[in-house]
Amino acid sequence: MSAPTVDAARIAEHVDRLAEKHPPIDLGTADFSVRDAQGVRERFGASLDYMARVEMEVERNVLELALLLPDVGETDRRFYADVWSPQEERHGVLLDKLAQRLGMPPVEANTGDVPARVRVLGALAHLTPVHEVVRLLYYLTGAATEKAAMLAYTAMSKGLADMGEDAVRRTVVDAIKVQEPGHFAFYRLSAQEMVQSGALAPWQLHLARVLRSKAYSLVGATTAEQRTGFGGVIVDLGLDEDIVRSAREVSRLETQLLWAHQKGLEVPGYALKAFRDAAASYRERAAGAAGAAAAVAVA
């Protein structure tokens, strides 16, 4: 069954609804009280730190988008600058405050250092054909990011419920979780509209496939250390219990739009490999840390 036709008016209306129905979360509505701070920190501390950093780095993401999409339309600009960015920044503040309540140090986020590779691609994006490829990749990356966030917040919410930590679950994690699907829908609708409208020539779609497969990155992970940290989120939140399913959910949109010609493909190999490698790297680090601790105890 083909996807329903999407047009620019529908996307603009969606952004308007997001702005109206989902303003940045009021900090005054958050209840950071916890029953077992140590237990929550041990179970979710690493994930909280990682997720808070990613949410707070939205300020740098906006700078990057201004470079990568110099000819962006008003709907896109309004979404990332006026709707998405304020919401995500508030998510980061909430998670950071929760982490500090658990006895963790303030999150360290890169909010202004735009990588050289982004500047180079931004220079090329002034060429219209390249700009449109970059725009599609922006939508696909955004969709993957938001889907990963949806999976992570859902798992964290369930874990907090199991621990009886209803205050932070309801007023922090669930309050954030409810805003992520709207972001995902924007990226999904925008990518579908580009492909359905024929905005991209076959060679541009081919280039998008090549770039995506060669430069695929996990959410918030541009260094080896950060990829290991993402692996910690996968493992600690139980997303590795069916890692194929997790990677498939995160990559579903690009599988549909970029790889539909490969019949039967459930998840791109590059995405599944990135998930597996990150989880394996985290387990290796955790095992090393446990071994070192055991050696110290024996000594």
C-alpha positions in Angstrom: 0.0 0.0 0.0 1.4 3.4 -1.0 1.8 6.2 1.5 -0.9 8.9 1.5 0.0 11.9 -0.6 1.6 14.7 1.4 1.8 18.3 0.3 3.4 21.5 1.7 0.2 22.8 3.2 -0.3 19.7 5.3 3.3 20.0 6.6 2.8 23.7 7.5 -0.4 22.9 9.3 1.4 20.2 11.3 4.0 22.7 12.4 1.3 25.2 13.4 -0.3 22.5 15.6 2.9 21.6 17.2 3.6 25.2 18.1 0.1 25.6 19.6 -0.3 22.3 21.4 3.2 21.6 22.5 5.0 24.7 23.9 8.3 24.1 25.8 7.6 22.2 29.0 7.1 24.5 32.0 9.9 23.8 34.5 7.5 24.5 37.3 5.4 21.5 36.4 8.4 19.1 36.9 8.6 17.1 40.2 12.2 15.8 40.6 11.5 14.0 43.8 12.7 10.4 43.8 12.3 7.5 46.3 15.6 5.8 45.6 18.1 8.2 44.1 21.0 5.7 44.1 18.9 3.0 42.4 17.7 5.4 39.7 21.2 6.6 39.2 22.7 3.1 38.9 20.0 2.0 36.4 19.6 5.2 34.3 22.5 7.5 35.1 24.5 6.8 32.0 21.5 7.0 29.8 20.3 10.3 31.4 23.7 11.9 30.9 23.8 10.9 27.3 20.3 11.9 26.5 20.6 15.2 28.3 23.7 16.0 26.3 22.1 15.2 23.0 19.0 17.3 23.9 21.1 20.3 25.0 23.3 20.3 21.9 20.3 21.4 19.8 21.8 25.0 20.0 24.7 23.8 17.9 22.4 21.8 15.7 20.5 25.0 14.7 23.9 26.6 13.8 24.7 23.6 11.6 21.3 23.7 9.9 21.7 27.3 9.0 24.9 26.3 7.2 23.6 23.1 5.6 20.3 24.5 4.4 21.0 28.0 3.3 17.9 28.1 1.0 15.5 26.4 3.5 11.8 27.2 3.2 9.9 29.1 5.8 8.1 26.0 7.1 11.4 24.2 7.7 13.0 27.3 9.3 10.0 27.8 11.6 10.0 24.2 12.7 13.7 23.9 13.6 14.2 27.4 15.0 10.8 28.3 16.6 9.3 24.9 17.5 11.8 22.0 17.7 14.7 23.9 19.2 13.0 25.5 22.2 11.3 22.2 23.0 14.5 20.2 22.8 16.5 22.7 24.8 13.9 22.4 27.6 14.1 18.6 27.4 17.9 18.9 28.0 17.4 21.2 31.0 14.8 18.8 32.6 17.1 15.8 32.2 20.1 17.6 33.5 18.2 18.8 36.5 17.0 15.3 37.2 20.5 13.9 36.8 21.9 16.5 39.3 19.1 15.6 41.7 20.4 12.1 41.5 23.9 13.3 42.5 25.4 13.4 39.1 27.5 16.4 37.8 26.1 18.9 35.3 26.0 17.6 31.7 28.8 18.7 29.4 27.4 19.6 26.0 29.0 21.1 22.9 26.6 23.9 22.0 28.7 25.9 19.6 31.5 24.1 17.9 30.4 23.3 14.3 32.6 20.5 12.8 34.7 21.3 9.7 32.9 18.6 7.7 29.6 20.5 8.2 31.1 23.7 7.0 32.4 22.0 3.9 29.1 20.4 3.1 27.4 23.7 3.9 29.5 25.4 1.2 28.4 22.8 -1.3 24.8 23.2 -0.3 24.6 26.5 -2.1 24.3 24.4 -5.2 20.6 23.6 -5.6 20.9 19.9 -6.6 23.2 19.3 -3.6 21.0 21.4 -1.3 18.0 19.1 -2.0 20.0 16.0 -1.3 21.2 17.5 2.0 17.6 18.4 2.8 16.4 14.8 2.3 19.3 13.6 4.5 18.3 16.1 7.2 14.8 14.7 7.2 16.0 11.1 7.4 18.5 11.9 10.1 15.8 13.8 12.1 13.3 10.9 11.7 15.9 8.4 13.0 16.9 10.7 15.9 13.3 11.2 17.0 12.4 7.5 16.6 15.4 6.5 18.7 14.3 9.1 21.4 10.8 7.6 21.4 12.1 4.1 22.0 14.5 5.4 24.7 11.9 7.4 26.6 9.4 4.6 26.4 11.8 2.2 27.9 12.9 4.6 30.6 9.3 5.4 31.5 8.5 1.7 31.9 11.7 1.2 34.0 10.8 4.1 36.3 7.2 2.8 36.7 8.6 -0.6 37.7 10.7 1.1 40.4 7.7 3.1 41.6 9.3 6.4 40.7 6.0 7.9 39.4 6.8 11.6 40.0 9.8 11.9 37.7 8.3 9.4 35.3 5.1 11.4 34.8 6.3 15.0 35.1 9.7 14.6 33.4 10.1 11.6 31.2 6.5 11.2 30.0 6.2 15.0 29.5 9.2 14.8 27.2 8.1 11.6 25.5 4.8 13.1 24.4 6.5 15.8 22.3 8.8 13.5 20.3 6.2 11.9 18.0 5.2 15.3 16.6 8.9 16.0 15.7 9.1 12.5 14.0 5.9 13.2 12.0 7.4 16.5 10.7 10.5 14.7 9.3 8.4 11.8 8.0 5.9 14.0 6.2 8.7 16.3 4.8 10.7 13.4 3.4 7.7 11.7 1.9 6.7 15.0 0.2 10.1 15.4 -1.3 10.1 11.8 -2.8 6.4 11.8 -3.8 6.6 15.2 -5.6 9.6 14.1 -7.7 11.8 16.9 -6.3 14.8 14.5 -6.5 16.1 13.1 -9.7 17.2 9.4 -9.7 20.9 10.4 -9.5 20.1 12.5 -6.4 18.4 9.6 -4.7 21.4 7.4 -5.6 23.7 10.1 -4.0 21.6 10.1 -0.9 21.9 6.4 -0.6 25.7 6.5 -1.0 26.1 9.3 1.5 23.7 7.7 4.1 25.4 4.4 3.9 28.9 5.9 4.1 28.3 8.5 6.7 25.5 7.0 8.9 25.9 8.0 12.5 24.0 7.1 15.7 22.1 9.8 17.6 24.6 12.2 19.2 27.5 10.0 18.4 30.3 11.5 16.3 33.3 10.0 18.2 34.2 6.5 19.3 33.6 7.4 22.9 30.1 8.8 22.1 29.3 5.7 20.0 30.2 3.6 23.1 27.9 5.9 25.1 25.1 5.3 22.7 25.7 1.6 23.2 25.2 2.1 26.9 21.8 3.6 26.2 20.9 0.6 24.0 22.0 -1.9 26.7 20.9 -0.1 29.8 17.4 0.5 28.4 17.0 -3.1 27.1 16.9 -2.0 23.5 19.5 -4.7 22.7 17.2 -7.5 23.7 15.9 -7.4 20.1 18.5 -5.2 18.5 17.3 -6.0 15.0 13.9 -4.7 15.9 15.3 -1.5 17.5 17.5 -0.8 14.4 14.6 -1.5 12.1 12.3 0.9 13.9 14.8 3.7 13.9 15.6 3.2 10.2 12.1 2.4 8.9 11.6 5.7 7.0 14.9 5.6 5.1 14.3 1.9 4.4 11.0 2.8 2.8 12.2 5.9 0.9 15.8 5.0 -0.1 15.8 1.2 -0.3 12.3 0.3 -1.5 13.9 -1.2 -4.7 15.6 -3.8 -2.5 12.6 -6.1 -1.9 12.4 -7.7 1.5 15.0 -5.4 3.1 13.9 -4.9 6.7 16.8 -2.7 7.9 19.8 -1.3 6.1 23.0 -3.2 6.9 24.9 0.0 7.9 22.3 0.8 10.6 22.2 -2.6 12.1 26.0 -2.8 12.2 26.2 0.6 13.9 23.8 -0.6 16.6 25.6 -3.9 17.1 29.0 -2.3 17.2 27.9 0.3 19.7 26.4 -2.2 22.0 29.4 -4.5 21.8 31.8 -1.6 22.5 29.8 -0.7 25.6 29.7 -4.3 26.9 33.5 -4.5 26.3 34.1 -1.3 28.3 31.8 -2.4 31.1 33.5 -5.8 31.3 36.9 -4.1 31.5 35.7 -1.8 34.3 34.3 -4.8 36.2 37.5 -6.7 35.8 39.5 -3.8 37.0 37.3 -3.3 40.0 37.6 -7.0 40.9 41.3 -6.9 40.7 41.4 -3.9 43.1 39.1 -5.8 45.5 41.4 -8.8 45.5 44.5 -6.7 46.0 
